[in-house]
Amino acid sequence: MIPFLLRRALQAIPTLLLASILIFFVISLAPGDFLTPARLNPNISTEQIANLERNFGLDRPLWQQYFLWVGNMLRGDFGLSFQYQQPVLGVIWPRIVNSLWLVLLITVIFYAVSIPLGVYGAVRQNSLGDKSVNVVLYFLLGFPSFFIALIVLYFIVQARFATGWDIPVGGMRSEDFAELSPLGQALDVAKHLVIPALILAITDAAGLTRVIRGQMLEVMRSDYIRTARAKGVSERTAIWKHTFRNAILPIVAGIGGTLPGLIAGAGFIEVVFAYPGITPMLLNAINTQDLYLIAGFTMITTVLLIIGNAISDILLAVVDPRVSVA
C-alpha cells in the first residue's frame, strides 16, 4: 500500500504542474481581464487604471503572473480574488461548505434510489414494476435537472398560495434563522436542502439505475452464478454477495470523480433555487474574469480528483481480489 501511495504522489507532481499551466493560461486566453470594464469607463482616469493594474499584478507579463501564482500556491496561498479583494480560500470556503451539505444529501439519496431500483429491475426483469420504473427513468433522462426544478418550483409556489404552507423555494436559511434554537436552525437548513437534493438525486439516479440493471443482468447470466445456485446458495446471497458485488466494479472504478464533485456544487440547481453554493459564485467569477478565484478553485478540484482516483483504485482492490495495488 505504501509503495502504491508513493508512486501516486510522484505521478501527481507532473500532472499538477501540467494542470496548473493549462488552467492558468487557458483562463487567460479569454479577451480582456478583470479591469476591462474599468478601462471602458470614461470616469476612471488612466492613472487610476495603472494603479489598479499594479495592485492586481496585471501589469506584469503573463508568465511572471503564473510563476508568482504557483509559488504562492506552494505556500498554501491560492491568490487574491480580484472581485472580493480577499484571499481565494477565504472566499470559496464558505461556499464549498454550503455546497458540501447539499451534495452529501444528494449523494445519499442518489445511491439509496439507484441501487435498489437497479437490482430490482434486474431481478424482476420485464415485470410490471420494472417496466413502470423504466418509463419513469426514460422520462427523467429526457429532461435536464434544472428544467425539472423549474416545474417543481412552479407547483411549490402554487401549493404555497393554495395552502399557506411555508415551503421553502430558495436560499439556504429562513429570514428568522438567527432567532431559532440550534435544533431549529438544523431543521431549517434541512428543510431548504431536501427539495433541490431530491430533484437532482432522482434525475441523476435514472442513469445509474440503468447501468446497475444492465451490469446485474450481465453478471446474473454468468456461469459461476448458475453454479452457485446449483450448489444451493440462497437467492439473497447469489444476488447481493455474488452478482451485485461484481456488477458494481465499473461503478467503484468511477468513484474517483465523487471526491471533487462533493465540493464542485450541484450545478444549475443551485442557481434555480438561489442556493449560496459554489456554482453561482463561479459563474459570477467567470463573468467578471476573476482569474485567481477560478484558477484556485480548479486546482483544488484537480488535487481532489487525483486523491479520489487513488481511493477508487484502493476500493476496487478491496471489492475485487484480482486487482492489486502493491
MARKEKE-527289 format. One line per 8 residues: number of its first residue (from 1); their letters; for each residue x, y, z negated of N, C-alpha, C. Coordinates in Angstrom, 3 decimals, padded with zeros to 6 digits. Atoms other than C-alpha are relative to their C-alpha. Example, Ala and Ser with C-alpha at 12.3 -4.5 7.8 and 13.67 -1.06 7.14 Angstrom:
residues 2
1> as> 000.890:-001.190:000.000:012.300:-004.500:-007.800:000.900:001.200:000.000  -000.820:-001.190:000.060:013.670:-001.060:-007.140:-000.770:001.090:-000.730
This chain:
residues 326
1> mipfllrr> 000.818:-001.212:000.000:000.000:000.000:000.000:000.857:001.271:000.000  -000.853:-001.185:000.083:002.759:002.476:-000.936:000.703:000.272:001.336  -000.607:-000.256:-001.318:004.678:001.966:002.367:-001.002:000.539:001.023  001.039:-000.482:-000.923:001.403:002.470:004.259:-000.268:001.485:-000.224  000.272:-001.401:000.309:000.708:005.767:002.467:001.181:000.894:000.377  -001.178:-000.784:-000.376:004.291:006.952:003.013:000.067:000.180:001.520  000.009:-000.110:-001.453:004.029:006.170:006.730:-001.037:001.009:000.465  001.050:-000.946:-000.372:000.785:008.073:006.962:000.414:001.433:-000.324
9> alqaiptl> -000.443:-001.341:000.363:002.316:011.051:005.145:001.022:000.533:001.006  -000.992:-000.426:-000.986:005.250:011.153:007.573:-000.652:000.270:001.357  000.702:-000.212:-001.264:002.929:010.790:010.565:-000.841:001.271:-000.018  000.862:-001.177:000.115:000.808:013.633:009.243:000.764:001.297:000.276  -000.778:-001.239:-000.158:003.670:016.169:009.466:-000.056:000.523:001.431  000.121:-000.523:-001.373:003.880:016.414:013.292:-001.448:000.252:000.415  001.418:-000.197:-000.329:000.090:016.068:013.504:-000.484:001.365:-000.486  000.420:-001.284:000.558:-000.471:019.053:011.226:000.697:001.159:000.698
17> llasilif> -000.731:-001.059:-000.702:002.227:021.075:012.987:-000.647:000.297:001.339  000.649:-000.187:-001.298:000.662:020.498:016.395:-001.396:000.588:-000.163  001.352:-000.517:000.239:-002.816:021.125:014.981:000.043:001.489:-000.345  -000.100:-001.415:000.378:-001.712:024.435:013.440:000.291:000.874:001.220  -000.316:-000.772:-001.208:-000.230:025.583:016.773:-001.245:000.152:000.871  001.198:-000.038:-000.843:-003.370:024.662:018.711:-001.075:000.888:-000.610  001.051:-000.764:000.667:-005.720:026.149:016.129:000.287:001.497:000.090  -000.329:-001.431:000.067:-003.891:029.461:015.802:-000.030:000.648:001.373
25> fvislapg> -000.122:-000.649:-001.303:-003.169:030.105:019.461:-001.276:-000.105:000.824  001.273:000.094:-000.722:-006.477:028.834:020.842:-000.975:001.072:-000.497  000.856:-001.051:000.539:-008.360:031.159:018.489:000.462:001.365:000.514  -000.544:-001.286:-000.443:-006.030:033.996:019.559:-000.220:000.251:001.483  000.230:-000.178:-001.431:-006.829:033.380:023.245:-001.274:000.787:000.284  001.240:-000.757:-000.202:-010.234:034.994:022.771:000.345:001.468:000.254  -000.318:-001.407:-000.293:-010.252:038.512:024.252:-000.271:000.901:-001.203  000.161:-000.927:001.113:-009.767:041.294:021.737:000.426:-000.610:-001.314
33> dfltparl> -000.288:000.488:001.343:-009.343:040.902:017.996:-000.964:000.652:-000.969  000.917:-000.520:001.019:-010.949:041.939:014.714:-000.189:001.508:000.117  000.057:-001.464:-000.060:-010.178:045.643:015.377:-000.549:000.527:001.314  000.529:-000.461:-001.283:-011.659:045.759:018.882:-001.200:000.938:-000.149  001.100:-000.963:000.184:-014.962:047.336:017.684:000.481:001.349:-000.518  -000.523:-001.271:000.526:-012.925:049.946:015.764:000.672:000.808:001.108  -000.660:-000.702:-001.093:-010.903:050.768:018.873:-001.013:000.646:000.935  001.046:-000.543:-000.873:-014.129:051.361:020.787:-000.820:001.086:-000.670
41> npnisteq> 000.730:-001.022:000.750:-015.422:053.691:018.083:000.716:001.344:000.154  -000.687:-001.297:-000.215:-014.656:057.317:019.089:000.247:000.762:-001.298  -000.182:-000.707:001.265:-014.904:058.416:015.452:001.232:-000.460:-000.776  -001.198:000.514:000.671:-011.822:056.372:014.465:001.220:000.405:000.828  -001.158:-000.536:-000.707:-008.517:058.015:015.376:001.016:-001.096:000.306  -001.063:000.936:-000.369:-005.502:056.318:016.934:000.887:-000.312:-001.195  -000.828:000.215:001.185:-003.541:056.824:013.709:-000.662:-000.977:-000.965  000.720:000.920:000.876:-006.234:055.041:011.698:000.057:-001.434:000.542
49> ianlernf> -000.099:001.317:-000.624:-006.206:052.158:014.176:001.383:-000.593:-000.239  -001.369:000.477:000.203:-002.410:051.913:013.886:000.209:-000.449:-001.445  -000.115:000.387:001.416:-002.655:051.823:010.073:-000.712:-001.324:-000.266  000.746:001.251:000.178:-005.284:049.087:010.230:000.770:-001.177:000.612  -000.782:001.069:-000.625:-003.134:047.048:012.624:001.175:-000.414:-000.881  -001.106:000.309:000.905:-000.213:047.327:010.203:-000.494:-000.766:-001.210  000.544:000.658:001.199:-002.373:046.333:007.223:-000.400:-001.449:000.281  000.449:001.351:-000.354:-003.780:043.300:009.041:001.100:-000.834:000.651
57> gldrplwq> -001.089:000.724:-000.650:-000.464:042.333:010.626:-000.212:-000.204:001.482  000.304:000.176:-001.415:-001.930:042.678:014.117:000.939:000.785:000.906  -000.967:-000.739:-000.805:000.884:044.977:015.236:001.214:-000.861:000.361  -001.126:000.880:-000.264:003.308:042.048:015.270:-000.305:-000.910:001.185  000.233:000.983:-001.072:003.832:039.630:018.185:-000.709:-001.234:-000.562  000.820:001.130:000.435:001.605:036.571:018.064:000.837:-001.093:-000.642  -000.831:001.070:000.550:004.475:034.169:017.402:000.459:000.343:-001.416  -000.365:-000.401:001.354:005.528:036.199:014.359:-001.181:-000.180:-000.961
65> qyflwvgn> 001.198:000.215:000.821:001.952:036.140:013.050:-000.157:-001.479:-000.345  000.145:001.436:000.230:001.935:032.359:013.469:000.973:-000.492:-001.064  -000.997:000.485:000.960:005.182:031.725:011.583:-000.252:000.569:-001.392  000.340:-000.564:001.308:004.119:034.094:008.808:-001.164:-000.754:-000.629  001.169:000.740:000.486:000.798:032.247:008.522:000.390:-001.388:-000.478  -000.436:001.343:000.387:002.472:028.825:008.447:000.825:000.050:-001.283  -000.805:-000.127:001.212:004.988:029.992:005.863:-000.854:000.236:-001.229  000.908:-000.244:001.129:002.201:031.284:003.645:-000.792:-001.252:-000.354
73> mlrgdfgl> 000.765:001.224:000.260:000.246:028.026:004.064:000.811:-001.001:-000.815  -000.852:000.924:000.754:003.199:026.029:002.762:000.045:000.353:-001.482  000.069:-000.437:001.408:002.842:028.068:-000.446:-001.435:-000.010:-000.526  001.390:000.077:000.434:-000.903:027.427:-000.594:-000.814:001.234:000.303  000.699:-001.230:-000.359:-001.882:030.817:000.873:-000.438:-000.098:001.455  000.516:000.154:-001.352:-004.140:030.500:003.935:-000.255:001.331:000.688  000.133:-001.303:-000.635:-004.023:034.192:004.691:-001.091:000.849:-000.610  000.972:-000.970:000.488:-006.219:037.210:004.141:-001.119:000.152:001.017
81> sfqyqqpv> 001.143:-000.182:-000.889:-009.701:037.408:005.590:-000.101:001.465:000.402  000.123:-001.370:-000.478:-009.992:040.498:007.773:-001.303:000.640:-000.482  001.330:-000.542:000.282:-013.688:040.918:007.131:-000.227:000.256:-001.479  000.273:-000.094:001.435:-013.787:040.316:003.367:001.142:000.643:-000.782  -001.185:-000.546:000.669:-010.302:041.630:002.552:000.299:-000.755:-001.296  -000.281:000.890:001.124:-009.846:038.685:000.209:000.751:-001.218:000.539  -000.642:001.242:-000.456:-007.737:035.502:000.317:-001.022:-000.971:000.570  000.913:000.910:-000.698:-009.274:032.902:002.631:-000.597:-001.030:-000.953
89> lgviwpri> 000.512:001.021:000.916:-009.544:030.254:-000.089:-001.060:000.575:-000.936  000.988:-000.627:000.878:-011.381:032.691:-002.356:-001.317:000.266:000.690  001.218:-000.272:-000.767:-013.870:033.450:000.427:-000.761:-001.286:000.289  000.692:001.205:-000.464:-014.590:029.928:001.620:-000.359:-000.957:-001.129  000.246:000.992:001.039:-014.509:028.051:-001.696:-001.451:-000.009:-000.494  001.412:000.049:000.432:-017.983:029.154:-002.967:-000.915:-000.576:001.075  000.824:000.530:-001.086:-019.459:028.363:000.461:000.211:-001.507:000.150  -000.275:001.435:-000.074:-017.728:024.966:000.513:-000.766:-000.745:-001.088
97> vnslwlvl> 000.717:000.636:001.110:-019.223:024.130:-002.903:-001.491:-000.087:000.315  001.423:000.013:-000.358:-022.696:025.131:-001.701:-000.294:-001.062:001.057  000.201:001.000:-001.055:-022.361:023.022:001.455:000.212:-001.411:-000.527  -000.297:001.328:000.544:-020.920:020.141:-000.558:-001.211:-000.600:-000.678  001.204:000.516:000.669:-024.054:019.822:-002.696:-001.026:-000.463:001.025  000.992:000.354:-001.014:-026.260:019.796:000.383:000.426:-001.239:000.780  -000.471:001.116:-000.823:-024.097:017.400:002.401:000.044:-001.297:-000.804  000.008:001.208:000.838:-023.719:014.971:-000.527:-001.402:-000.594:-000.071
105> litvifya> 001.384:000.483:000.043:-027.506:014.749:-000.847:-000.407:-000.570:001.357  000.299:000.498:-001.346:-027.806:014.358:002.932:000.622:-001.373:000.210  -000.706:001.263:-000.192:-025.223:011.552:002.898:-000.684:-001.141:-000.749  000.683:001.027:000.791:-027.006:009.656:000.120:-001.296:-000.432:000.688  001.272:000.319:-000.664:-030.388:009.884:001.883:000.263:-000.683:001.342  -000.359:000.533:-001.323:-028.743:009.141:005.249:000.251:-001.501:-000.048  -000.303:001.429:000.088:-027.339:005.772:004.177:-001.144:-000.780:-000.654  001.128:000.664:000.654:-030.326:004.975:001.947:-001.120:-000.299:000.991
113> vsiplgvy> 001.015:000.227:-001.024:-032.562:005.243:005.018:000.539:-000.917:001.107  -000.541:000.704:-001.168:-030.257:003.888:007.743:000.213:-001.483:-000.251  -000.367:001.400:000.243:-029.041:000.664:006.127:-001.219:-000.904:-000.137  001.169:000.905:000.099:-032.396:-000.818:005.019:-000.779:-000.114:001.313  000.763:000.060:-001.253:-034.120:000.139:008.294:000.752:-000.786:001.073  -000.784:000.745:-000.976:-031.251:-001.221:010.390:-000.034:-001.495:-000.256  000.039:001.417:000.357:-031.184:-004.516:008.508:-001.396:-000.566:000.245  001.379:000.456:-000.213:-034.987:-004.774:008.593:-000.276:-000.216:001.494
121> gavrqnsl> 000.228:000.123:-001.433:-035.024:-004.172:012.363:000.655:-001.230:000.596  -000.679:001.192:-000.506:-032.522:-006.984:012.900:-000.664:-001.278:-000.496  000.596:001.205:000.585:-034.157:-009.490:010.552:-001.415:-000.218:000.530  001.383:000.094:-000.502:-037.691:-008.714:011.776:-000.077:000.535:001.431  -000.077:-000.505:-001.368:-036.790:-008.126:015.408:-001.321:-000.197:000.741  001.214:-000.021:-000.836:-039.731:-007.202:017.650:-001.285:-000.204:-000.784  001.231:000.030:000.792:-042.181:-007.332:014.759:-000.698:001.357:000.121  000.744:-001.258:-000.057:-044.843:-004.622:014.410:000.756:001.105:-000.734
129> gdksvnvv> -000.755:-000.994:000.760:-042.777:-002.883:011.748:001.230:000.474:000.749  -001.201:-000.357:-000.764:-039.631:-002.988:013.900:-000.363:000.905:001.173  000.401:-000.829:-001.133:-041.465:-001.596:016.918:-000.464:001.379:-000.449  000.456:-001.299:000.516:-043.077:001.154:014.816:001.191:000.879:-000.383  -001.200:-000.744:000.378:-039.694:002.163:013.380:000.735:000.484:001.243  -000.690:-000.383:-001.232:-038.186:002.192:016.877:-000.667:001.190:000.677  000.715:-001.125:-000.610:-040.902:004.530:018.144:000.361:001.301:-000.712  -000.336:-001.196:000.778:-040.211:006.999:015.323:001.450:000.410:000.235
137> lyfllgfp> -001.421:-000.298:-000.197:-036.448:006.720:015.801:000.248:000.614:001.377  -000.166:-000.562:-001.336:-036.666:007.360:019.546:-000.526:001.433:000.050  000.534:-001.359:000.055:-038.808:010.408:018.820:001.001:000.940:-000.660  -000.957:-000.845:000.718:-036.272:011.758:016.315:001.270:000.212:000.810  -001.209:-000.133:-000.819:-033.370:011.070:018.681:-000.203:000.975:001.153  000.266:-000.867:-001.143:-035.073:013.145:021.348:-000.039:001.470:-000.322  000.082:-001.398:000.383:-035.137:016.389:019.362:001.172:000.361:-000.910  -001.071:-000.419:000.917:-032.294:018.339:017.726:-000.559:000.296:-001.379
145> sffialiv> 000.456:-000.146:001.383:-032.466:018.624:013.963:-000.527:001.398:-000.295  000.462:-001.356:000.317:-032.850:022.410:013.951:-001.403:000.247:000.563  001.347:-000.135:-000.553:-035.943:022.099:016.184:-001.017:-000.650:-000.937  000.865:000.651:000.988:-037.486:019.613:013.752:-000.132:000.892:-001.235  000.024:-000.871:001.180:-036.534:022.020:010.937:-000.945:001.176:000.207  000.907:-001.121:-000.275:-038.401:024.885:012.607:-001.464:-000.445:-000.084  001.362:000.526:000.097:-041.515:022.708:012.932:-000.389:-000.209:-001.463  000.269:000.222:001.420:-041.258:021.690:009.267:-000.208:001.332:-000.719
153> lyfivqar> 000.160:-001.321:000.621:-040.818:025.345:008.259:-001.382:000.588:000.283  001.330:-000.510:-000.352:-043.991:026.245:010.119:-001.069:-000.624:-000.901  001.010:000.672:000.822:-046.026:023.632:008.229:000.172:000.353:-001.484  -000.206:-000.406:001.393:-044.404:024.628:004.914:-000.645:001.360:-000.257  000.596:-001.340:000.151:-045.454:028.255:005.433:-001.521:-000.099:000.000  001.455:000.175:-000.027:-048.988:027.150:006.338:-000.491:-000.603:-001.315  000.390:000.616:001.271:-049.117:024.971:003.216:000.085:001.006:-001.143  -000.108:-001.026:001.045:-047.932:027.878:001.044:-001.206:000.936:000.026
161> fatgwdip> 001.150:-000.892:-000.113:-050.687:030.116:002.390:-001.300:-000.693:-000.422  001.242:000.723:000.255:-053.361:027.421:002.061:-000.147:-000.414:-001.454  000.078:000.561:001.352:-052.482:026.085:-001.390:000.610:000.895:-001.081  -000.668:-000.846:000.991:-050.327:028.747:-003.047:001.155:-000.688:-000.697  -001.131:000.708:000.603:-047.678:026.167:-003.886:001.301:000.751:000.268  -001.293:-000.678:-000.126:-044.218:027.556:-004.471:001.010:-000.956:000.649  -000.920:000.869:-000.749:-042.468:025.515:-001.774:001.106:000.872:000.572  -001.081:-000.855:-000.511:-039.018:026.998:-001.039:000.163:-000.136:001.507
169> vggmrsed> -000.162:000.003:-001.453:-038.470:027.990:002.582:001.383:000.502:000.418  -001.324:-000.477:-000.362:-034.894:029.191:002.416:000.837:000.318:-001.215  -000.910:-000.324:001.085:-031.851:030.012:000.334:000.364:-001.219:-000.831  -000.434:001.076:000.894:-030.375:028.021:-002.497:-000.576:000.156:-001.399  000.515:-000.264:001.340:-031.926:029.653:-005.543:-001.236:000.904:000.098  001.151:-000.887:000.078:-035.151:031.375:-006.553:000.426:001.360:-000.552  -000.329:-001.340:000.467:-035.277:035.057:-007.474:000.192:000.051:-001.510  -000.110:000.001:001.461:-035.695:034.269:-011.179:000.991:-001.051:-000.496
177> faelsplg> -000.945:001.064:000.332:-032.786:031.803:-011.171:000.753:000.302:-001.289  -000.796:-000.366:001.173:-030.795:033.715:-013.816:-000.789:-000.127:-001.300  000.828:000.067:001.199:-033.744:033.588:-016.240:-000.337:-001.437:-000.409  000.349:001.387:000.277:-034.092:029.789:-016.082:001.009:-000.646:-000.940  -000.904:000.790:000.827:-032.609:027.292:-018.519:000.956:-000.784:000.900  -000.910:000.794:-000.837:-029.649:025.156:-017.332:-000.704:-001.127:000.750  000.753:001.053:-000.674:-032.032:022.286:-016.600:-000.895:000.580:001.079  000.855:-000.653:-000.987:-034.412:024.657:-014.844:000.780:000.469:001.210
185> qaldvakh> -000.842:-000.420:-001.113:-031.562:026.022:-012.736:000.367:-001.183:000.886  -000.340:001.198:-000.776:-030.516:022.499:-011.702:-001.203:-000.462:000.829  001.200:000.412:-000.726:-034.108:021.642:-010.764:-000.334:000.979:001.123  000.277:-001.012:-001.019:-034.463:024.914:-008.864:000.897:-000.197:001.220  -000.927:000.261:-001.104:-031.350:024.200:-006.765:-000.408:-001.274:000.736  000.407:001.270:-000.630:-032.514:020.609:-006.163:-001.249:000.201:000.863  001.222:-000.265:-000.756:-035.900:021.926:-005.018:000.313:000.673:001.339  -000.394:-000.668:-001.242:-034.170:024.112:-002.427:000.796:-000.930:000.925
193> lvipalil> -000.835:000.899:-000.799:-031.878:021.286:-001.296:-000.795:-001.094:000.693  000.604:001.260:-000.416:-034.349:018.464:-000.819:-000.603:000.065:001.408  000.659:-000.054:-001.310:-036.253:019.684:002.266:001.017:000.019:001.145  -000.993:000.077:-001.091:-033.252:020.552:004.506:000.788:-001.303:000.000  -000.734:001.265:000.065:-031.463:017.423:003.247:-000.812:-001.130:000.630  000.852:001.040:-000.578:-034.412:015.187:004.148:-000.076:000.118:001.514  000.129:-000.197:-001.446:-034.765:016.724:007.609:001.253:-000.486:000.720  -001.233:000.359:-000.707:-031.107:016.349:008.586:000.352:-001.471:-000.200
201> aitdaagl> -000.347:001.396:000.265:-030.618:012.957:006.909:-000.859:-000.941:000.841  000.895:000.900:-000.729:-033.661:011.377:008.552:000.240:000.090:001.501  -000.260:-000.119:-001.444:-032.945:012.801:012.020:001.337:-000.645:000.366  -001.299:000.626:-000.275:-029.301:011.694:011.814:-000.050:-001.509:-000.206  000.093:001.434:000.283:-030.278:008.305:010.393:-000.526:-000.784:001.190  000.548:000.700:-001.165:-032.048:007.487:013.644:001.110:-000.670:000.801  -001.095:000.567:-000.778:-028.731:006.948:015.430:000.681:-001.149:-000.714  -000.697:001.052:000.738:-027.031:004.924:012.684:-000.876:-001.234:-000.170
209> trvirgqm> 000.915:001.141:000.128:-030.099:002.740:012.216:000.049:-000.877:001.240  -000.090:000.766:-001.241:-029.937:001.715:015.865:001.331:-000.748:000.086  -001.320:000.657:-000.042:-026.212:000.970:015.539:000.020:-001.212:-000.924  000.005:001.115:000.954:-026.693:-001.188:012.426:-000.866:-001.138:000.516  000.892:001.032:-000.535:-029.589:-003.019:014.024:000.691:-000.787:001.110  -000.687:000.680:-001.094:-027.555:-003.782:017.156:001.160:-000.860:-000.483  -001.119:000.759:000.536:-024.491:-004.870:015.183:-000.485:-001.236:-000.753  000.551:001.127:000.753:-026.600:-007.075:012.905:-000.485:-001.095:000.949
217> levmrsdy> 000.509:000.992:-000.952:-028.286:-008.774:015.865:001.150:-000.750:000.664  -001.143:000.644:-000.630:-024.914:-009.457:017.471:000.666:-000.997:-000.933  -000.662:000.884:000.965:-023.410:-010.951:014.298:-000.898:-001.180:-000.361  000.921:001.071:000.379:-026.539:-012.972:013.477:-000.004:-001.144:001.016  -000.036:001.048:-001.025:-026.102:-014.871:016.745:001.336:-000.732:000.037  -001.323:000.619:000.008:-022.533:-015.849:015.873:-000.067:-001.433:-000.519  -000.027:001.415:000.385:-021.606:-019.491:015.384:000.164:-000.170:-001.512  -000.244:000.214:001.427:-020.357:-019.033:011.817:-001.229:000.320:-000.849
225> irtarakg> 001.245:-000.270:000.738:-023.721:-017.573:010.730:-000.925:-001.215:000.101  000.814:001.208:-000.151:-025.555:-020.577:012.165:000.577:-001.143:-000.838  -000.635:001.046:000.805:-023.019:-022.860:010.458:-000.287:000.205:-001.474  000.272:-000.297:001.405:-023.518:-021.087:007.128:-001.430:-000.375:-000.371  001.390:000.362:000.276:-027.277:-021.555:007.373:-000.173:-001.514:000.008  000.098:001.466:-000.056:-026.842:-025.197:008.339:000.544:-000.647:-001.265  -000.573:000.526:001.237:-024.792:-025.718:005.177:-000.861:000.297:-001.222  000.918:-000.250:001.103:-027.689:-024.474:003.059:000.153:001.345:-000.673
233> vsertaiw> -000.131:-001.350:000.566:-026.650:-020.859:002.431:-001.354:000.684:000.031  001.300:-000.667:000.071:-029.652:-018.833:001.312:-000.086:001.112:001.039  000.203:-001.032:-001.014:-031.182:-016.343:003.744:000.550:001.341:-000.462  -000.519:-001.266:000.531:-030.301:-013.409:001.481:001.523:000.060:000.113  -001.462:000.040:-000.090:-026.641:-014.477:001.321:000.459:000.079:001.445  -000.377:-000.011:-001.416:-026.492:-015.100:005.058:-000.134:001.402:000.587  000.236:-001.339:-000.558:-027.890:-011.631:005.770:000.973:001.019:-000.585  -000.746:-001.087:000.632:-026.122:-009.435:003.220:001.491:-000.300:-000.164
241> khtfrnai> -001.411:000.293:000.262:-022.869:-011.249:002.440:000.768:-000.290:001.287  -000.712:000.405:-001.205:-022.007:-012.674:005.857:-000.304:000.923:001.193  000.357:-000.790:-001.182:-023.944:-010.752:008.509:000.267:001.480:-000.201  -000.123:-001.445:000.200:-024.114:-007.251:007.052:001.446:000.419:-000.221  -001.392:-000.360:000.283:-020.529:-007.264:005.803:000.824:000.113:001.276  -000.735:-000.063:-001.264:-019.214:-007.968:009.296:-000.607:001.021:000.961  000.646:-000.956:-000.903:-021.749:-005.732:011.038:000.421:001.435:-000.282  -000.325:-001.387:000.349:-020.615:-002.615:009.166:001.464:000.343:000.266
249> lpivagig> -001.420:-000.296:-000.240:-016.945:-002.897:010.212:000.200:001.232:000.890  -000.179:-001.220:-000.799:-017.300:-000.295:013.016:-000.397:001.263:-000.763  000.440:-001.152:000.784:-019.121:001.994:010.578:001.063:000.388:-001.015  -001.067:-000.266:000.963:-016.402:001.646:007.947:001.188:000.645:000.696  -001.128:-000.565:-000.749:-013.794:002.403:010.612:-000.210:001.478:000.312  000.291:-001.402:-000.298:-015.555:005.712:011.275:-000.216:000.874:-001.212  000.216:-000.774:001.219:-015.754:006.823:007.653:001.001:001.151:-000.114  -001.016:-001.049:000.085:-012.623:008.941:008.197:-000.551:001.387:000.261
257> gtlpglia> 000.577:-001.309:-000.280:-014.786:011.736:009.578:-000.952:000.492:-001.068  000.949:-000.391:001.041:-017.002:011.769:006.498:000.598:001.016:-000.961  -000.628:-000.869:000.988:-014.490:013.488:004.213:000.020:001.461:000.440  000.101:-001.404:-000.412:-014.054:016.682:006.273:-001.439:000.441:000.210  001.406:-000.347:-000.183:-017.769:016.503:007.024:-000.677:000.454:-001.276  000.598:-000.392:001.279:-018.513:016.920:003.322:000.111:001.495:-000.252  -000.158:-001.436:000.231:-017.184:020.481:003.365:-000.300:000.817:001.254  000.185:-000.710:-001.262:-017.944:021.324:007.001:-001.400:000.569:000.158
265> gagfievv> 001.339:-000.554:-000.058:-021.528:022.237:006.222:-000.983:-000.901:000.720  001.081:000.792:-000.594:-024.831:020.969:007.545:-000.455:000.572:001.324  000.314:-000.505:-001.334:-024.738:022.815:010.850:-001.119:001.030:-000.012  001.017:-001.031:-000.178:-027.674:024.845:012.073:-001.147:-000.125:-000.999  001.000:000.098:001.068:-029.895:023.502:009.290:000.241:001.096:-001.031  -000.322:-001.078:000.948:-028.056:025.956:007.020:-000.453:001.352:000.537  000.424:-001.257:-000.601:-028.839:028.748:009.470:-001.518:000.122:-000.046  001.464:-000.029:-000.040:-032.515:027.824:009.826:-000.584:000.281:-001.385
273> faypgitp> 000.515:-000.167:001.357:-033.023:027.650:006.057:000.720:001.112:-000.779  -000.726:-001.107:000.648:-030.789:030.687:005.324:000.770:-000.495:-001.217  -000.731:000.606:001.105:-028.688:028.425:003.135:001.418:000.573:-000.039  -001.314:-000.652:000.082:-025.475:030.075:001.855:001.153:-000.994:000.054  -001.050:000.995:-000.165:-023.208:027.333:003.165:001.111:000.491:000.905  -001.187:-000.364:-000.769:-020.116:027.253:005.323:-000.345:000.378:001.432  000.313:-000.239:-001.412:-021.828:027.299:008.740:-000.337:001.455:000.303  000.258:-001.418:-000.297:-023.333:030.832:008.597:001.251:000.866:-000.136
281> mllnaint> -001.220:-000.777:000.183:-020.017:032.159:007.285:000.941:-000.165:001.186  -000.884:000.248:-001.138:-018.043:030.508:010.112:-000.533:000.657:001.268  000.579:-000.661:-001.170:-020.458:031.774:012.759:000.256:001.492:-000.050  -000.282:-001.424:000.153:-020.039:035.273:011.375:001.481:000.292:000.209  -001.437:-000.183:-000.181:-016.249:034.835:011.283:000.378:-000.077:001.475  -000.264:000.094:-001.435:-016.244:033.760:014.944:-000.463:001.264:000.708  000.543:-001.207:-000.622:-018.391:036.743:015.862:000.896:001.211:-000.239  -000.862:-001.135:000.340:-016.019:039.162:014.091:001.470:-000.279:000.271
289> qdlyliag> -001.379:000.412:-000.305:-012.849:037.257:015.163:000.890:000.109:-001.244  -000.770:000.037:001.255:-011.705:036.789:011.576:000.978:-001.169:000.091  -000.953:001.032:-000.397:-008.614:034.849:012.648:000.387:-000.925:-001.138  -000.531:000.835:001.075:-007.240:033.638:009.332:-001.093:-000.777:-000.727  001.107:000.726:000.617:-010.645:032.663:007.959:-000.346:-001.247:000.820  000.307:001.143:-000.868:-011.371:030.433:010.965:001.141:-001.007:-000.024  -001.156:000.898:-000.064:-007.845:029.014:011.174:000.230:-000.709:-001.329  -000.213:000.608:001.316:-007.563:028.421:007.427:-000.983:-001.114:-000.279
297> ftmittvl> 001.005:001.044:000.236:-010.821:026.509:007.203:000.228:-001.193:000.921  -000.243:001.099:-000.932:-009.979:024.467:010.313:001.177:-000.851:-000.445  -001.147:000.766:000.491:-006.609:023.475:008.834:-000.389:-000.860:-001.203  000.453:000.781:001.151:-008.305:022.363:005.610:-000.756:-001.237:000.467  000.753:001.155:-000.499:-010.701:020.131:007.553:000.919:-000.990:000.729  -000.957:000.897:-000.658:-007.758:018.750:009.580:000.726:-000.864:-001.022  -000.665:000.755:001.071:-005.947:017.751:006.391:-000.945:-001.060:-000.562  000.972:000.949:000.539:-009.121:016.123:005.075:-000.288:-001.126:000.992
305> liignais> 000.213:001.042:-001.000:-009.572:014.257:008.371:001.125:-001.035:-000.041  -001.140:000.920:000.104:-006.073:012.770:008.047:-000.143:-000.872:-001.246  000.197:000.764:001.235:-006.770:011.756:004.444:-001.161:-000.978:000.158  001.166:000.857:-000.201:-010.178:010.386:005.439:000.303:-001.207:000.863  -000.369:001.135:-000.859:-008.686:008.221:008.186:000.826:-001.023:-000.764  -000.784:000.930:000.822:-006.200:006.744:005.708:-000.916:-000.787:-000.937  000.954:000.676:000.879:-009.034:005.986:003.276:-000.834:-001.004:000.792  000.786:000.891:-000.850:-011.031:004.469:006.144:000.755:-001.286:000.299
313> dillavvd> -000.806:001.192:-000.282:-008.169:002.105:007.009:000.106:-000.897:-001.231  -000.079:000.780:001.239:-007.853:001.046:003.369:-001.313:-000.733:-000.255  001.309:000.628:000.203:-011.605:000.389:003.094:-000.236:-001.109:001.014  000.160:001.031:-001.032:-011.518:-001.544:006.360:000.757:-001.266:-000.380  -000.776:001.161:000.453:-008.809:-003.789:004.916:-000.693:-000.709:-001.155  000.739:000.604:001.108:-010.963:-004.346:001.822:-001.181:-000.814:000.521  001.189:000.672:-000.549:-014.046:-005.272:003.878:000.388:-001.183:000.873  -000.418:001.031:-000.946:-012.179:-007.310:006.496:001.388:-000.496:-000.375
321> prvsva> -001.308:000.510:000.422:-009.365:-009.510:005.118:000.992:-000.180:001.152  -000.900:000.167:-001.149:-007.972:-009.880:008.648:000.829:001.262:000.252  -000.709:-001.262:-000.194:-006.891:-006.230:008.567:000.966:000.223:-001.150  -001.032:-000.219:001.030:-003.685:-005.412:006.705:000.542:001.419:000.124  -000.592:-001.330:000.027:-002.316:-002.019:005.654:001.409:-000.041:-000.571  -001.345:000.121:000.571:001.005:-003.359:004.425:001.033:000.632:000.902
